[in-house]
Amino acid sequence: MLNCTDLKSKLLSFLGSYSHVLLIAMLAGLLAVIPG
């Protein structure tokens, strides 16, 4: 069985290291969707 807390901490560290990339991608997506 997987250790739930270990999995959660790995997920949090993954999100922490890629949050700026996701943020930039979301902003680029919004700029592409919004006309003008």
MOPAC internal coordinates of N, CA, C and O (Angstrom, degrees):
PM7 1SCF
backbone

  N    0.0000 0     0.00 0     0.00 0    0    0    0
  C    1.4638 1     0.00 0     0.00 0    1    0    0
  C    1.5307 1   110.80 1     0.00 0    2    1    0
  O    1.2310 1   120.71 1   -37.14 1    3    2    1
  N    1.3206 1   116.26 1   142.86 1    3    2    1
  C    1.4593 1   120.62 1  -179.79 1    5    3    2
  C    1.5158 1   110.67 1   -75.55 1    6    5    3
  O    1.2310 1   121.42 1   -34.50 1    7    6    5
  N    1.3235 1   114.90 1   145.50 1    7    6    5
  C    1.4532 1   119.58 1   175.58 1    9    7    6
  C    1.5210 1   108.02 1   -79.48 1   10    9    7
  O    1.2310 1   120.79 1   -62.98 1   11   10    9
  N    1.3422 1   116.10 1   117.02 1   11   10    9
  C    1.4618 1   120.62 1  -172.44 1   13   11   10
  C    1.5268 1   111.32 1   -65.04 1   14   13   11
  O    1.2310 1   120.52 1   137.02 1   15   14   13
  N    1.3325 1   116.60 1   -42.98 1   15   14   13
  C    1.4640 1   119.39 1  -177.95 1   17   15   14
  C    1.5241 1   110.57 1   -67.75 1   18   17   15
  O    1.2310 1   120.31 1   143.68 1   19   18   17
  N    1.3312 1   117.01 1   -36.32 1   19   18   17
  C    1.4659 1   120.61 1   178.36 1   21   19   18
  C    1.5260 1   110.01 1   -65.61 1   22   21   19
  O    1.2310 1   120.73 1   137.90 1   23   22   21
  N    1.3273 1   116.22 1   -42.10 1   23   22   21
  C    1.4595 1   121.15 1   179.02 1   25   23   22
  C    1.5260 1   110.21 1   -64.17 1   26   25   23
  O    1.2310 1   121.07 1   138.71 1   27   26   25
  N    1.3482 1   115.56 1   -41.29 1   27   26   25
  C    1.4573 1   120.22 1  -179.05 1   29   27   26
  C    1.5255 1   111.22 1   -65.74 1   30   29   27
  O    1.2310 1   120.59 1   139.13 1   31   30   29
  N    1.3347 1   116.47 1   -40.87 1   31   30   29
  C    1.4674 1   119.97 1  -179.75 1   33   31   30
  C    1.5279 1   110.61 1   -67.97 1   34   33   31
  O    1.2310 1   120.59 1   143.14 1   35   34   33
  N    1.3373 1   116.47 1   -36.86 1   35   34   33
  C    1.4634 1   119.81 1   177.00 1   37   35   34
  C    1.5255 1   110.48 1   -65.09 1   38   37   35
  O    1.2310 1   120.84 1   139.70 1   39   38   37
  N    1.3339 1   116.01 1   -40.30 1   39   38   37
  C    1.4592 1   120.32 1   179.29 1   41   39   38
  C    1.5218 1   110.68 1   -65.52 1   42   41   39
  O    1.2310 1   120.72 1   138.65 1   43   42   41
  N    1.3507 1   116.23 1   -41.35 1   43   42   41
  C    1.4596 1   120.22 1   179.79 1   45   43   42
  C    1.5194 1   111.35 1   -65.43 1   46   45   43
  O    1.2310 1   120.07 1   139.52 1   47   46   45
  N    1.3249 1   117.48 1   -40.48 1   47   46   45
  C    1.4645 1   120.60 1   179.52 1   49   47   46
  C    1.5326 1   110.12 1   -67.97 1   50   49   47
  O    1.2310 1   120.67 1   143.90 1   51   50   49
  N    1.3391 1   116.32 1   -36.10 1   51   50   49
  C    1.4606 1   121.16 1   177.02 1   53   51   50
  C    1.5243 1   110.56 1   -63.92 1   54   53   51
  O    1.2310 1   120.79 1   133.32 1   55   54   53
  N    1.3445 1   116.09 1   -46.68 1   55   54   53
  C    1.4589 1   120.47 1   179.33 1   57   55   54
  C    1.5182 1   110.98 1   -65.70 1   58   57   55
  O    1.2310 1   120.64 1   144.60 1   59   58   57
  N    1.3364 1   116.38 1   -35.40 1   59   58   57
  C    1.4570 1   120.51 1  -179.82 1   61   59   58
  C    1.5141 1   111.80 1   -65.62 1   62   61   59
  O    1.2310 1   120.65 1   141.80 1   63   62   61
  N    1.3313 1   116.37 1   -38.20 1   63   62   61
  C    1.4626 1   120.07 1  -176.46 1   65   63   62
  C    1.5312 1   111.62 1   -80.65 1   66   65   63
  O    1.2310 1   120.34 1   158.66 1   67   66   65
  N    1.3371 1   116.95 1   -21.34 1   67   66   65
  C    1.4590 1   119.74 1  -177.78 1   69   67   66
  C    1.5268 1   113.80 1  -112.97 1   70   69   67
  O    1.2310 1   120.50 1  -172.14 1   71   70   69
  N    1.3550 1   116.65 1     7.86 1   71   70   69
  C    1.4641 1   119.15 1  -176.07 1   73   71   70
  C    1.5224 1   111.31 1   -64.93 1   74   73   71
  O    1.2310 1   120.33 1   142.19 1   75   74   73
  N    1.3644 1   116.98 1   -37.81 1   75   74   73
  C    1.4593 1   119.34 1  -179.10 1   77   75   74
  C    1.5297 1   110.84 1   -68.38 1   78   77   75
  O    1.2310 1   120.55 1   146.11 1   79   78   77
  N    1.3383 1   116.55 1   -33.89 1   79   78   77
  C    1.4613 1   120.19 1   178.00 1   81   79   78
  C    1.5263 1   110.18 1   -67.93 1   82   81   79
  O    1.2310 1   120.59 1   137.50 1   83   82   81
  N    1.3438 1   116.48 1   -42.50 1   83   82   81
  C    1.4592 1   120.74 1   178.71 1   85   83   82
  C    1.5210 1   110.76 1   -65.08 1   86   85   83
  O    1.2310 1   120.68 1   141.08 1   87   86   85
  N    1.3386 1   116.31 1   -38.92 1   87   86   85
  C    1.4585 1   120.64 1  -179.97 1   89   87   86
  C    1.5228 1   110.84 1   -63.44 1   90   89   87
  O    1.2310 1   120.51 1   135.30 1   91   90   89
  N    1.3278 1   116.63 1   -44.70 1   91   90   89
  C    1.4653 1   121.20 1   178.79 1   93   91   90
  C    1.5302 1   110.31 1   -63.99 1   94   93   91
  O    1.2310 1   120.62 1   140.75 1   95   94   93
  N    1.3276 1   116.41 1   -39.25 1   95   94   93
  C    1.4610 1   120.22 1   179.84 1   97   95   94
  C    1.5280 1   110.95 1   -65.87 1   98   97   95
  O    1.2310 1   120.43 1   139.40 1   99   98   97
  N    1.3382 1   116.78 1   -40.60 1   99   98   97
  C    1.4617 1   120.36 1   178.80 1  101   99   98
  C    1.5264 1   110.81 1   -66.08 1  102  101   99
  O    1.2310 1   120.52 1   138.44 1  103  102  101
  N    1.3341 1   116.61 1   -41.56 1  103  102  101
  C    1.4677 1   120.08 1   178.75 1  105  103  102
  C    1.5237 1   110.72 1   -63.92 1  106  105  103
  O    1.2310 1   120.40 1   138.78 1  107  106  105
  N    1.3245 1   116.84 1   -41.22 1  107  106  105
  C    1.4599 1   120.63 1   178.53 1  109  107  106
  C    1.5281 1   110.31 1   -65.09 1  110  109  107
  O    1.2310 1   120.65 1   141.98 1  111  110  109
  N    1.3350 1   116.37 1   -38.02 1  111  110  109
  C    1.4557 1   120.80 1   178.30 1  113  111  110
  C    1.5219 1   111.67 1   -64.83 1  114  113  111
  O    1.2310 1   120.86 1   139.05 1  115  114  113
  N    1.3445 1   115.96 1   -40.95 1  115  114  113
  C    1.4632 1   119.75 1   178.32 1  117  115  114
  C    1.5251 1   111.09 1   -65.11 1  118  117  115
  O    1.2310 1   120.63 1   138.16 1  119  118  117
  N    1.3238 1   116.40 1   -41.84 1  119  118  117
  C    1.4676 1   120.13 1   179.40 1  121  119  118
  C    1.5201 1   110.89 1   -65.02 1  122  121  119
  O    1.2310 1   120.36 1   147.17 1  123  122  121
  N    1.3331 1   116.92 1   -32.83 1  123  122  121
  C    1.4579 1   120.43 1  -179.83 1  125  123  122
  C    1.5296 1   110.94 1   -74.60 1  126  125  123
  O    1.2310 1   120.87 1   146.15 1  127  126  125
  N    1.3478 1   115.95 1   -33.85 1  127  126  125
  C    1.4692 1   119.98 1  -177.61 1  129  127  126
  C    1.5290 1   111.31 1   -77.72 1  130  129  127
  O    1.2310 1   120.71 1   138.10 1  131  130  129
  N    1.3391 1   116.24 1   -41.90 1  131  130  129
  C    1.4651 1   120.01 1  -178.32 1  133  131  130
  C    1.5308 1   109.76 1   -70.68 1  134  133  131
  O    1.2310 1   120.40 1   -56.51 1  135  134  133
  N    1.3281 1   116.84 1   123.49 1  135  134  133
  C    1.4709 1   119.96 1  -179.77 1  137  135  134
  C    1.5216 1   111.49 1   -66.60 1  138  137  135
  O    1.2310 1   121.22 1   -35.28 1  139  138  137
  N    1.3366 1   115.27 1   144.72 1  139  138  137
  C    1.4543 1   119.00 1  -179.25 1  141  139  138
  C    1.4877 1   110.64 1    92.53 1  142  141  139
  O    1.2310 1   120.10 1   180.00 1  143  142  141

